Amino acid sequence: MGWEGWLTLVVVAAGMGILATGRFPPELVLVGGLMVLVLSGVLGVSDALAGFANEGMMTIAVLFIVSAGLIETGAVYWLAERLFGRPRSEGHAVWRVMGPSALLSAFMNNTPLVAMLLPAVHDWARRNRISPSKLLLPLSYAAILGGTCTLIGTSTNLVVNGMLIEAADEAAVREPSANLETDRTPGKLLPRGLRLLDISWVGIPTAGVGIGFMLLVGRRLLPDRTPLQPVQEDPRQYTVEMMVEPGSALVGKTIEQAGLRHLPGVFLAEIEREGMILPAVGPQERLRGGDRLVFVGVVESVVDLQKIRGLVPAPDQIFKLDTPRPERCLLEAVVSASCPLVGKTIRDGRFRSVYGAVVIAVSRHGQRIPGKIGDIVLQAGDTLLLESHPSFLDQHRNSRDFFLVSRLENSSPPRFERAAVAIGILLAMVGLVAFSEWLAGVQVSLGGWLLQIKPISMFKAGLAAAALMLVSGCCRLDQVRRAVDGRVLLAIAAALGLGLALQKTGAVEAIVAALLHLVQQNPWWALVVIHLATSLITEVVTNNAAAALMTPFALATASQLGVNPMPFIISVMMAASSSFATPLGYQTNLMVYGPGGYQFADFLKVGVPMNLLVLAVTVALAPQIWPF
């Protein structure tokens, strides 16, 4: 290893140390490290930019668009309700997230799974008054653990399996008389690929131990950090009327079952039913179609009410606006003393006709205003929450009728009517990838043509799904621009560049060779070293790169020791996939890094014990199932 390798190790170590302090954004640190390697000549420009054209990074980018379609149609809230239900405690919430996520991840790629569930878990946590930081990292860990349970659970397993098939074919060419499937001679037991559930003998126990650790110990080590956009104490307490849509899923449910009891930042003040007022509504009160629910709360929570399927704004005027609802947004406007409607009720002043907007909530000095929205008499200083076309902001920004007009971000009403379309696109994307991987290699005869089914990459399926989300109207271009997180993509691309530098300079090979030299001829210690080295590499490179790099070392080590290579192969699969200690080694960790408000040290605190548990279970079980 030359000076280039040493410099790369120093840069990576320094970057890890800076990230551990949590003082600087990860994308800034990683791009800074990449810049040092480019300016010093360790990496060429094309190599440094290779991460920006990496398929894994672009896969996450298109999955952001798919997630935008799920969010904008309200499908994400339906998924959360069906998958997670109502948690009884924080520990129960962790189980409700990890259990289904691990099971689903065993049979589908874990990256789209996390992309699909991340917004649902984030919203579900907030609505149940649980910090998202307590649930998003368990979501990522569960997806990783579930991926180790089957051959198709993660692309890492497929990478190792492909290299194993190549090695078996090469061995067959060298020794054509040997039957590699049945020959039990030490060093020759090299199967031509693994079956779907071969890794399950180790993966399922590991997943069970990992989930158990998170439930008993890990969740207590996670930070109780507020979300990036917490519900703040706000003096503006809005009064808003919502109506239970007849025939909706909310009809017949209790207040508790509908999830309307413990909404953060807002409370249900009363129900108007057939001309009667029901104050002090109990949690077991059942909802009926046409019920008018009067809520009082801060603006962020009032916006969230618009996103609950089955609740619609009660003011009838809202459905008389010319602009289609999906194209509208919510705005805040403060009434000035010169407004011609001051002293008049909202209904008598014909607010919709005058301004082309509908008042859906009113705030007055932080006090609740009794009565229906249309009966409220406007006063100077009232803050109105309006639903209108975004052009209202430009038209009345400098109007004498209002002191201040501002738009609320991400406040467009969900397109519930397209939720089924969004879920269908999602299921088609996942099913296409899963079935193509399942049927990979199968030959089909069509009209004399012999076609071989090849696996469809997650990028191709995600690209098609993203295009369908846009074409079908599940999301718009402006929503896509907001959904694609450039900071996460930049961090991933820079991390891939640093990983490439570690490989090209020979730093990784030198470290692994030195470690293997220490174990001499002991297969148990060699297995531990192979696992540790793979685990270390996958934390600073990518999981697929670590698997591709360490599989030849595993096969060579088994050959030199004259033992069965299967324990080493399984160990590489488990270690390469089990990246828990840093956000850099696995895409799902990076995806939850920002939304969970995590710091680098949070991953170390919880991830290092998880890595050691995976090491212990794998090293203990693999040689028992596949003896040396």
TORTORDO-742702 format. One record per residue (C-alpha): residue in three letters; z, x, y. Coordinates in steps of 0.2 Angstrom, whole numbers, plus 2048, in hexadecimal, padded with zeros to 3 digits. Each point is the difference from the previous one (the first is absolute). Example, Ala and Ser with C-alpha at 12.3 -4.5 7.8 and 13.67 -1.06 7.14 Angstrom:
2
{ALA {827 83E 7EA}}
{SER {7FD 806 811}}
//
This chain:
628
{MET {800 800 800}}
{GLY {7FA 807 811}}
{TRP {807 7FE 811}}
{GLU {7F7 7F0 801}}
{GLY {80B 7F8 7F2}}
{TRP {810 807 808}}
{LEU {7FB 7F9 811}}
{THR {7FC 7EF 7F8}}
{LEU {811 7FF 7F8}}
{VAL {809 805 810}}
{VAL {7F6 7F2 80A}}
{VAL {804 7F3 7F2}}
{ALA {812 805 7FF}}
{ALA {802 7FF 813}}
{GLY {7F7 7F0 801}}
{MET {80C 7F9 7F3}}
{GLY {80F 806 809}}
{ILE {7FA 7F8 811}}
{LEU {7FD 7F0 7F7}}
{ALA {811 800 7F9}}
{THR {808 800 811}}
{GLY {7F7 7F0 804}}
{ARG {7FD 805 812}}
{PHE {7ED 800 800}}
{PRO {7F3 7F4 7FA}}
{PRO {7F9 805 7EF}}
{GLU {7EE 800 805}}
{LEU {804 80C 80E}}
{VAL {809 80C 7F5}}
{LEU {7F2 7FF 7F2}}
{VAL {7F2 802 80C}}
{GLY {809 80F 809}}
{GLY {802 809 7EF}}
{LEU {7ED 7FC 7FC}}
{MET {7FB 807 811}}
{VAL {80A 811 7FD}}
{LEU {7F7 802 7EF}}
{VAL {7EF 7FD 808}}
{LEU {803 80B 80F}}
{SER {806 80E 7F4}}
{GLY {7F1 7FF 7F6}}
{VAL {809 7FA 7F0}}
{LEU {7F6 7F0 800}}
{GLY {7EE 7FE 806}}
{VAL {7FC 7F1 80B}}
{SER {7F7 7F6 7F2}}
{ASP {80F 803 7F5}}
{ALA {80C 7FA 80D}}
{LEU {7F6 7F0 803}}
{ALA {7FE 7FD 7EE}}
{GLY {810 7F5 800}}
{PHE {7F8 7F4 80D}}
{ALA {7F2 7FC 7F4}}
{ASN {80B 7FF 7F1}}
{GLU {7FE 7F0 7F5}}
{GLY {813 7FD 7FF}}
{MET {802 801 812}}
{MET {7F1 7F4 803}}
{THR {807 7F5 7F3}}
{ILE {810 7FD 809}}
{ALA {7F5 7FD 810}}
{VAL {7F6 7F2 7F8}}
{LEU {810 7F8 7F8}}
{PHE {808 7FF 811}}
{ILE {7F1 7F4 804}}
{VAL {803 7F6 7F0}}
{SER {813 7FF 805}}
{ALA {7FA 7F9 811}}
{GLY {7F7 7F2 7F8}}
{LEU {810 7FB 7F6}}
{ILE {80B 801 80F}}
{GLU {7F4 7F6 80C}}
{THR {7FD 7F2 7F3}}
{GLY {813 7FF 7FC}}
{ALA {7FD 804 7EE}}
{VAL {80C 80E 801}}
{TYR {80E 7F3 803}}
{TRP {7FB 7F6 7F1}}
{LEU {800 810 7F5}}
{ALA {812 804 806}}
{GLU {806 7EF 7FC}}
{ARG {7F9 800 7EF}}
{LEU {804 811 7FB}}
{PHE {811 803 808}}
{GLY {809 7EF 803}}
{ARG {811 800 808}}
{PRO {80B 80F 7FD}}
{ARG {813 7FD 7FD}}
{SER {804 812 806}}
{GLU {7F9 810 806}}
{GLY {800 807 7EE}}
{HIS {7F8 7F0 7F9}}
{ALA {7F3 802 80E}}
{VAL {7FC 812 7FA}}
{TRP {7FE 7FA 7EE}}
{ARG {7F5 7F1 806}}
{VAL {7F5 80D 808}}
{MET {800 80E 7F3}}
{GLY {7FE 7F5 7F0}}
{PRO {7F0 7F7 804}}
{SER {7F9 80F 809}}
{ALA {803 80C 7F1}}
{LEU {7F8 7F3 7F4}}
{LEU {7F1 7FD 80A}}
{SER {7FD 813 803}}
{ALA {7FF 803 7ED}}
{PHE {7F0 7F7 7FF}}
{MET {7F8 803 812}}
{ASN {7FE 80E 80C}}
{ASN {811 802 809}}
{THR {7F8 804 811}}
{PRO {7F8 7EF 802}}
{LEU {810 7F8 7F9}}
{VAL {80A 808 80E}}
{ALA {7F3 7FC 80D}}
{MET {801 7EE 7FA}}
{LEU {813 7FE 7FF}}
{LEU {805 80B 80F}}
{PRO {7FE 7F3 80E}}
{ALA {807 7F3 7F4}}
{VAL {810 80A 7FC}}
{HIS {802 805 813}}
{ASP {7FF 7EE 806}}
{TRP {80B 7F9 7F1}}
{ALA {80D 80D 804}}
{ARG {800 7FC 812}}
{ARG {801 7ED 7FD}}
{ASN {80F 803 7F4}}
{ARG {809 80B 80C}}
{ILE {7FE 810 7F5}}
{SER {7FA 810 808}}
{PRO {7EF 804 7FA}}
{SER {805 812 7FE}}
{LYS {80B 7FA 7F1}}
{LEU {7F1 7F9 7F7}}
{LEU {7F0 809 805}}
{LEU {804 810 7F7}}
{PRO {806 7F7 7F0}}
{LEU {7EF 7F7 801}}
{SER {7F6 811 800}}
{TYR {80C 807 7F3}}
{ALA {7FD 7F1 7F5}}
{ALA {7ED 801 801}}
{ILE {801 812 7FC}}
{LEU {80C 7FD 7F1}}
{GLY {7F5 7F2 7F9}}
{GLY {7F0 80B 801}}
{THR {808 80C 7F3}}
{CYS {801 7F2 7F3}}
{THR {7EE 7FF 7FB}}
{LEU {7F1 80A 801}}
{ILE {7F7 7F6 80D}}
{GLY {810 7FE 80B}}
{THR {7FB 80E 80B}}
{SER {7F1 80B 803}}
{THR {80A 80F 7FC}}
{ASN {801 7FB 7EE}}
{LEU {7EE 7FE 800}}
{VAL {7FD 811 807}}
{VAL {80B 808 7F3}}
{ASN {7F8 7F6 7F2}}
{GLY {7EE 805 806}}
{MET {805 812 800}}
{LEU {808 7FE 7EE}}
{ILE {7EF 7F9 7FA}}
{GLU {7F7 80E 807}}
{ALA {80B 80D 7F8}}
{ALA {7FF 7F7 7EF}}
{ASP {7ED 800 801}}
{GLU {800 813 805}}
{ALA {80C 804 7F1}}
{ALA {7F4 7F6 7F5}}
{VAL {7F2 80A 805}}
{ARG {809 810 7FD}}
{GLU {807 7FB 7EF}}
{PRO {7F4 7F2 7F9}}
{SER {808 800 7EF}}
{ALA {811 7FB 807}}
{ASN {805 7EE 801}}
{LEU {80A 800 810}}
{GLU {806 7EE 7FD}}
{THR {808 804 7EF}}
{ASP {803 812 7FF}}
{ARG {813 803 802}}
{THR {7FE 813 801}}
{PRO {80B 806 80F}}
{GLY {7F5 802 810}}
{LYS {7F2 7F5 7F9}}
{LEU {807 7EF 802}}
{LEU {7F6 7FB 80F}}
{PRO {7FB 7EE 800}}
{ARG {7F0 7FB 808}}
{GLY {808 7F5 80D}}
{LEU {80F 7F5 801}}
{ARG {801 7ED 7FC}}
{LEU {806 7F3 80C}}
{LEU {812 800 7FB}}
{ASP {803 812 7FA}}
{ILE {809 805 810}}
{SER {80A 7F0 7FF}}
{TRP {80C 808 7F4}}
{VAL {806 80B 80E}}
{GLY {7FB 7F6 80F}}
{ILE {809 7EF 7FC}}
{PRO {811 809 7FD}}
{THR {7FD 80A 810}}
{ALA {7FC 7F1 80A}}
{GLY {810 7F7 7FA}}
{VAL {80B 80F 804}}
{GLY {7F8 802 811}}
{ILE {802 7EE 805}}
{GLY {812 800 7F9}}
{PHE {804 80F 80B}}
{MET {7F9 7F7 810}}
{LEU {80A 7F1 7FC}}
{LEU {810 808 7FD}}
{VAL {7FF 810 80B}}
{GLY {7F0 802 809}}
{ARG {801 7F1 80B}}
{ARG {810 806 807}}
{LEU {7F8 810 805}}
{LEU {7F2 7F8 80A}}
{PRO {803 7FE 813}}
{ASP {804 7EF 807}}
{ARG {7F3 803 80E}}
{THR {7FA 7F2 80B}}
{PRO {7ED 7FB 7FF}}
{LEU {7F4 808 80C}}
{GLN {7FF 7F0 80A}}
{PRO {812 7F9 7FE}}
{VAL {805 7EF 806}}
{GLN {809 804 810}}
{GLU {80E 7F8 80A}}
{ASP {7F5 7F6 80D}}
{PRO {807 7F5 80E}}
{ARG {7F0 7F5 7FE}}
{GLN {805 7F3 7F3}}
{TYR {7F1 7F5 7FD}}
{THR {801 7EE 7FB}}
{VAL {7F1 7FC 7F4}}
{GLU {7FB 7F1 7F6}}
{MET {7F8 802 7EF}}
{MET {7FA 7F2 7F5}}
{VAL {800 800 7ED}}
{GLU {7EE 7FD 7FB}}
{PRO {7FE 7F1 7F5}}
{GLY {7FB 804 7EE}}
{SER {805 813 803}}
{ALA {80A 80A 7F3}}
{LEU {810 7FE 80C}}
{VAL {801 7ED 7FD}}
{GLY {80E 7FD 7F4}}
{LYS {808 811 802}}
{THR {812 802 807}}
{ILE {802 80A 80F}}
{GLU {807 80E 7F5}}
{GLN {7F1 800 7F4}}
{ALA {7F4 800 80E}}
{GLY {807 810 807}}
{LEU {804 7F8 811}}
{ARG {813 803 800}}
{HIS {802 812 803}}
{LEU {7F1 805 80A}}
{PRO {804 80F 80B}}
{GLY {801 7FC 813}}
{VAL {7FE 7EE 7FF}}
{PHE {80A 7F0 7F9}}
{LEU {7FB 7EF 7FC}}
{ALA {809 7F5 80D}}
{GLU {7FB 7EE 7FB}}
{ILE {7F4 7F6 7F7}}
{GLU {7F7 7F0 807}}
{ARG {7FB 7F4 7F2}}
{GLU {7F9 7EF 803}}
{GLY {808 7FF 812}}
{MET {811 806 7FA}}
{ILE {808 810 804}}
{LEU {809 80A 7F2}}
{PRO {80B 80D 809}}
{ALA {80A 80E 7F6}}
{VAL {7F3 800 7F2}}
{GLY {808 805 7F0}}
{PRO {7F7 80D 7F4}}
{GLN {7FD 7F2 7F2}}
{GLU {7F7 7F4 80C}}
{ARG {7EF 7FD 7F8}}
{LEU {7F1 801 80B}}
{ARG {7F3 7F1 802}}
{GLY {7EF 800 806}}
{GLY {7FF 7FD 813}}
{ASP {811 807 803}}
{ARG {802 808 811}}
{LEU {80B 80F 7FF}}
{VAL {807 807 810}}
{PHE {803 813 800}}
{VAL {809 80B 80D}}
{GLY {7FD 813 7FF}}
{VAL {7F8 80F 808}}
{VAL {7EE 802 802}}
{GLU {7FC 80B 7F1}}
{SER {808 7F3 7F4}}
{VAL {7F7 7F2 809}}
{VAL {7F0 809 7FC}}
{ASP {805 802 7EE}}
{LEU {803 7ED 7FE}}
{GLN {7ED 7FE 804}}
{LYS {7FD 80A 7F0}}
{ILE {809 7F5 7F4}}
{ARG {7F4 7F6 7F6}}
{GLY {804 7EE 801}}
{LEU {807 801 812}}
{VAL {7F5 7FB 80E}}
{PRO {804 7FF 813}}
{ALA {806 7EF 804}}
{PRO {7F8 7FE 811}}
{ASP {7F0 7F5 7FC}}
{GLN {7F7 808 80F}}
{ILE {7FE 810 7F6}}
{PHE {7F3 7F8 7F5}}
{LYS {7F6 7FB 80F}}
{LEU {7FB 811 807}}
{ASP {7EE 804 7FE}}
{THR {803 812 7FA}}
{PRO {802 801 7EC}}
{ARG {812 804 7FC}}
{PRO {7FC 811 7F7}}
{GLU {7F8 806 811}}
{ARG {80F 7FB 80A}}
{CYS {810 80B 804}}
{LEU {811 7FE 807}}
{LEU {804 804 812}}
{GLU {810 800 80B}}
{ALA {7FF 7FA 811}}
{VAL {80E 7FE 80D}}
{VAL {7FE 7F1 80C}}
{SER {800 804 812}}
{ALA {807 7F5 80E}}
{SER {7EE 7FD 806}}
{CYS {7FA 7F8 7F0}}
{PRO {7FA 7EF 803}}
{LEU {808 7F9 7F0}}
{VAL {812 805 805}}
{GLY {80B 7F0 800}}
{LYS {7F4 7F7 7F4}}
{THR {801 7FF 7ED}}
{ILE {7F4 80A 7F6}}
{ARG {7F8 7F0 7FA}}
{ASP {7FF 7F7 811}}
{GLY {7F9 811 808}}
{ARG {7F2 800 7F3}}
{PHE {803 812 7FD}}
{ARG {7F3 802 7F2}}
{SER {7F2 7F8 80B}}
{VAL {805 80B 810}}
{TYR {802 811 7F7}}
{GLY {7F7 7FE 7F0}}
{ALA {810 805 7F7}}
{VAL {80E 7F7 7F6}}
{VAL {812 803 803}}
{ILE {809 802 7EF}}
{ALA {811 807 805}}
{VAL {80A 801 810}}
{SER {80E 80C 805}}
{ARG {80B 7FC 80F}}
{HIS {80E 80D 804}}
{GLY {804 802 7EE}}
{GLN {805 7EE 7FE}}
{ARG {7FA 7F3 7F4}}
{ILE {7F6 7F2 808}}
{PRO {803 7EF 7F7}}
{GLY {7F2 7F4 7FD}}
{LYS {7ED 802 7FB}}
{ILE {7F5 80D 807}}
{GLY {7F5 7F3 809}}
{ASP {810 7F9 809}}
{ILE {806 810 807}}
{VAL {800 801 813}}
{LEU {7F9 811 806}}
{GLN {80A 80A 80C}}
{ALA {7FC 810 809}}
{GLY {806 80F 7F5}}
{ASP {7FC 7F7 7EF}}
{THR {7F8 80B 7F3}}
{LEU {7F3 7F7 7F6}}
{LEU {7F9 805 7EF}}
{LEU {7EE 7FB 800}}
{GLU {7F2 7FF 7F4}}
{SER {7EF 802 807}}
{HIS {7F0 80B 7FF}}
{PRO {803 812 805}}
{SER {7F6 7FD 810}}
{PHE {80F 7F7 807}}
{LEU {808 811 804}}
{ASP {7F1 806 80B}}
{GLN {7FE 7EF 808}}
{HIS {813 7FF 806}}
{ARG {806 812 800}}
{ASN {800 7FF 814}}
{SER {802 7ED 801}}
{ARG {80D 7FA 80D}}
{ASP {805 7F3 7F3}}
{PHE {808 80D 7F5}}
{PHE {80B 80F 804}}
{LEU {7FB 809 7F0}}
{VAL {7F4 7FE 7F1}}
{SER {800 80A 7F0}}
{ARG {7F9 7FF 7EF}}
{LEU {80A 801 7F0}}
{GLU {7F8 80C 7F4}}
{ASN {7FC 7FA 7EE}}
{SER {803 7EE 805}}
{SER {7F0 7F8 7FB}}
{PRO {804 7F1 7F4}}
{PRO {7FC 804 7EE}}
{ARG {7F1 7F9 7F8}}
{PHE {809 7F7 7F2}}
{GLU {7F0 7F7 7FB}}
{ARG {7F9 811 7FA}}
{ALA {80F 806 7F7}}
{ALA {7F9 7FC 7EF}}
{VAL {7F0 809 804}}
{ALA {80A 810 805}}
{ILE {80B 7FF 7F0}}
{GLY {7F0 7FE 7F6}}
{ILE {7F8 80F 808}}
{LEU {810 80A 7FC}}
{LEU {800 7FB 7EE}}
{ALA {7EE 803 7FE}}
{MET {802 812 807}}
{VAL {80F 804 7F4}}
{GLY {7F7 7F7 7F1}}
{LEU {7F0 80A 803}}
{VAL {809 811 800}}
{ALA {80B 7FB 7F1}}
{PHE {7F3 7FA 7F5}}
{SER {7F3 80E 804}}
{GLU {80E 80C 7FB}}
{TRP {804 7F7 7F0}}
{LEU {7EE 7FE 7FB}}
{ALA {7FB 812 806}}
{GLY {7F4 808 7F3}}
{VAL {7FB 7F0 7F7}}
{GLN {7ED 7FF 7FE}}
{VAL {7F7 7F0 803}}
{SER {7EE 7FC 7FB}}
{LEU {7F6 7F6 80C}}
{GLY {7ED 7FD 7FC}}
{GLY {7FE 810 7F7}}
{TRP {80A 80A 80E}}
{LEU {810 808 7FA}}
{LEU {80D 800 80E}}
{GLN {810 808 800}}
{ILE {80E 7F8 80A}}
{LYS {808 80C 80C}}
{PRO {811 7FE 809}}
{ILE {7FE 7F9 812}}
{SER {80B 80A 80C}}
{MET {80D 7F8 80B}}
{PHE {7F6 806 80F}}
{LYS {7F0 7F6 7FB}}
{ALA {80A 7F1 7FC}}
{GLY {80B 801 80F}}
{LEU {7F0 802 80B}}
{ALA {7F8 7F1 7F9}}
{ALA {810 7F6 802}}
{ALA {802 805 812}}
{ALA {7EE 7FB 804}}
{LEU {803 7EF 7F8}}
{MET {810 7FE 80A}}
{LEU {7F6 802 810}}
{VAL {7F1 7F6 7FB}}
{SER {80A 7F1 7F9}}
{GLY {80A 7FF 811}}
{CYS {811 805 7F8}}
{CYS {802 80D 80E}}
{ARG {7F7 805 810}}
{LEU {7FA 811 806}}
{ASP {80E 801 80E}}
{GLN {80D 7FC 7F2}}
{VAL {7F9 80E 7F5}}
{ARG {801 80C 80E}}
{ARG {813 7FC 802}}
{ALA {802 801 7ED}}
{VAL {7F9 811 7FC}}
{ASP {80E 80C 803}}
{GLY {7F8 810 807}}
{ARG {810 80A 7FF}}
{VAL {803 7FD 7EE}}
{LEU {7ED 805 7FC}}
{LEU {802 810 80B}}
{ALA {80F 805 7F7}}
{ILE {7F8 7FE 7EF}}
{ALA {7F0 809 805}}
{ALA {80B 80F 806}}
{ALA {80B 800 7F1}}
{LEU {7F0 801 7F5}}
{GLY {7FA 80F 80A}}
{LEU {810 809 7FD}}
{GLY {7FF 7FC 7EE}}
{LEU {7EF 807 7FF}}
{ALA {806 810 809}}
{LEU {80E 802 7F2}}
{GLN {7F3 7FF 7F3}}
{LYS {7F2 80B 807}}
{THR {80C 80E 805}}
{GLY {807 801 7EE}}
{ALA {811 7FD 806}}
{VAL {803 7F2 7F3}}
{GLU {7FA 80A 7F2}}
{ALA {80A 80F 804}}
{ILE {810 7F6 801}}
{VAL {7FD 7F7 7EF}}
{ALA {7FB 810 7F7}}
{ALA {810 808 806}}
{LEU {80B 7F2 7FA}}
{LEU {7F7 800 7EF}}
{HIS {804 812 7FE}}
{LEU {812 7FD 801}}
{VAL {801 7F4 7F1}}
{GLN {7F9 80C 7F4}}
{GLN {7FC 7F7 7EF}}
{ASN {80C 7F1 801}}
{PRO {7F6 7F0 800}}
{TRP {80E 7F5 807}}
{TRP {803 80B 80F}}
{ALA {7ED 801 802}}
{LEU {7FF 7ED 800}}
{VAL {80E 800 80E}}
{VAL {7F6 80D 80A}}
{ILE {7F0 7F7 7FF}}
{HIS {808 7EF 805}}
{LEU {809 808 80F}}
{ALA {7F1 80A 806}}
{THR {7F5 7F0 7FF}}
{SER {80E 7F6 809}}
{LEU {801 80D 80E}}
{ILE {7ED 801 802}}
{THR {7FE 7ED 801}}
{GLU {80D 7FF 80E}}
{VAL {7F6 80B 80B}}
{VAL {7EE 7FD 7FA}}
{THR {7F9 7F0 7F9}}
{ASN {804 7F8 7EF}}
{ASN {7EF 802 7F9}}
{ALA {7FE 812 807}}
{ALA {810 804 7F7}}
{ALA {7FB 7F8 7F0}}
{ALA {7EF 809 800}}
{LEU {808 811 804}}
{MET {80E 7FF 7F3}}
{THR {7F7 7F9 7F1}}
{PRO {7F7 810 7FC}}
{PHE {810 809 802}}
{ALA {808 7F4 7F4}}
{LEU {7F3 802 7F3}}
{ALA {800 813 801}}
{THR {813 801 7FF}}
{ALA {7FF 7F5 7F0}}
{SER {7F3 80A 7F9}}
{GLN {809 811 803}}
{LEU {810 7F9 7F8}}
{GLY {7F6 7F8 7F2}}
{VAL {808 7EF 802}}
{ASN {7FA 7EE 802}}
{PRO {7F9 7FE 811}}
{MET {804 7EE 802}}
{PRO {812 802 807}}
{PHE {7F9 80B 80D}}
{ILE {7F2 7F3 804}}
{ILE {80C 7F2 801}}
{SER {80B 80A 80B}}
{VAL {7F2 804 80C}}
{MET {7FC 7EE 801}}
{MET {812 7FB 804}}
{ALA {803 80E 80C}}
{ALA {7F0 7FE 80A}}
{SER {802 7ED 802}}
{SER {813 801 804}}
{SER {800 806 812}}
{PHE {810 7F9 808}}
{ALA {807 80E 80B}}
{THR {7F3 801 80E}}
{PRO {7F5 7F4 808}}
{LEU {7F1 80C 7FE}}
{GLY {7FD 800 7EE}}
{TYR {7FC 7EE 7FC}}
{GLN {7F5 7F4 80B}}
{THR {80D 7F2 7FD}}
{ASN {80E 80A 808}}
{LEU {7F6 803 80F}}
{MET {7FB 7EE 801}}
{VAL {813 7FB 802}}
{TYR {805 80F 80A}}
{GLY {7FC 7F8 811}}
{PRO {804 7ED 7FD}}
{GLY {811 805 7F8}}
{GLY {805 80B 80F}}
{TYR {804 80E 7F3}}
{GLN {803 812 804}}
{PHE {7FB 80F 7F5}}
{ALA {812 802 7FB}}
{ASP {801 7EE 7F9}}
{PHE {7F3 805 7F3}}
{LEU {80A 810 7FB}}
{LYS {810 7F7 7FE}}
{VAL {7FA 7F2 7F4}}
{GLY {7F1 809 7F9}}
{VAL {807 810 7FA}}
{PRO {80C 7F7 7F4}}
{MET {7F1 7F5 7FA}}
{ASN {7F6 80F 7FC}}
{LEU {80E 808 7F6}}
{LEU {802 7F0 7F6}}
{VAL {7EE 7FF 7FC}}
{LEU {801 812 7FB}}
{ALA {80F 7FD 7F4}}
{VAL {7F8 7F0 7F8}}
{THR {7EF 808 7FD}}
{VAL {806 811 7F9}}
{ALA {80C 7F7 7F5}}
{LEU {7F4 7F3 7F9}}
{ALA {7EF 808 800}}
{PRO {804 80E 7F2}}
{GLN {809 7F2 7F6}}
{ILE {7F0 7F5 800}}
{TRP {7F4 80E 7FE}}
{PRO {809 80F 7F8}}
{PHE {7FC 812 804}}
//
